[in-house]
Amino acid sequence: MKKGFVITLDLIIAILIVFISVTVAITFCGLHVKEKNYFPLQILAQDVSTSLEKSNVLTNTIANKTSKDLRVFVNNLPVNVCGAIIVYDAQQSTVSVEKRECYGSSDKISIYRSFVYDESIYYIRVILWYG
Amino acid sequence: MMQTRGQFLTTEFLFVTATFCLLLIIILTSFSDIQRVIDFESMDKKSYNFAFNTSEILVNSKGVPTNWQDLDLTNVKVMGLTKTNNELDVNKLQKFLDYNLQYSAVKDKFGLGQYNLYISFIDATNGNQLYEFGVFPSNSSAISTVIRYCVLNQNPLKIIVKVWK
């Protein structure tokens, strides 16, 4: 007895439909890995720098030469956000703090802002990234 | 000549039919799941936009009219809380918190429609909650949260805006 395949038009159409359906399904499955990146770090960084400038945190930091207030502020950043804040005077960095136990590998965004205290210009650099 | 009709049945046919049915079930299930993901993401993005717009009004708008805190709620168009960007006006904040009793009317001022609103005002230096507004989302799976920073009485303040359905 000789064995063989039976190829009919129905079979060919069925195979084509299966392949097309599988291809479309796999293409649409790409939606599952779409990252949600709604939280704009840039806006958060601007908020942080403006708030620090307008509050007494920066002035206390410079006047008292202590990073305590700034460190507490950085450690209270949102849980999914890591950050570092550096305050410079005209020549060099004077205070630098980073959120504790926060590790992340996302791209970092960085913004600068200048402000005046006691007739001297200072700069603040806010660096944020996802933790 | 007499013709007889019959059915052609082989093991291959049975195997192919079973495989096809299995694949069809997997594909239909997959499409159903994908539709749910699309619906969820669409709703999620919409509620996020509502949350972000609300936070933007709170921390970057003086409100319309700017002295809305002295007026009746019906005459208020926009409930911005600031006197300058990211600097809250104490009187506006207090009036806003007082309006918690008229939650639905305030929610409508932000154009939230069927979505609910919860706002928490937290001291950014120690994490203590100072004030809250709205209804806390105790039993919702679709919550959008936006965190903003501003200043109140020269102290940094963290505002957490939650929009949920």
Interface residues (C-beta under 8 A of the other chain):
Chain A: F5 V6 L11 A14 V18 S21 V22 A25 F28 C29 L31 H32 K34 K36 Y38 F39 I43 L44 D47 V48 T50 S51 L52 K54 S55 N56 V57 D69 V72 F73 N76 P78
Chain B: F8 T10 E12 F13 V16 F20 L23 L24 I26 I27 S30 F31 I34 V37 I38 E41 D44 K45 Y48 V59 T84 N85 N86 E87 A124 T125 N126 G127 S144 V146 I147 R148 Y149 C150 V151 Q154 N155 P156 L157 K158
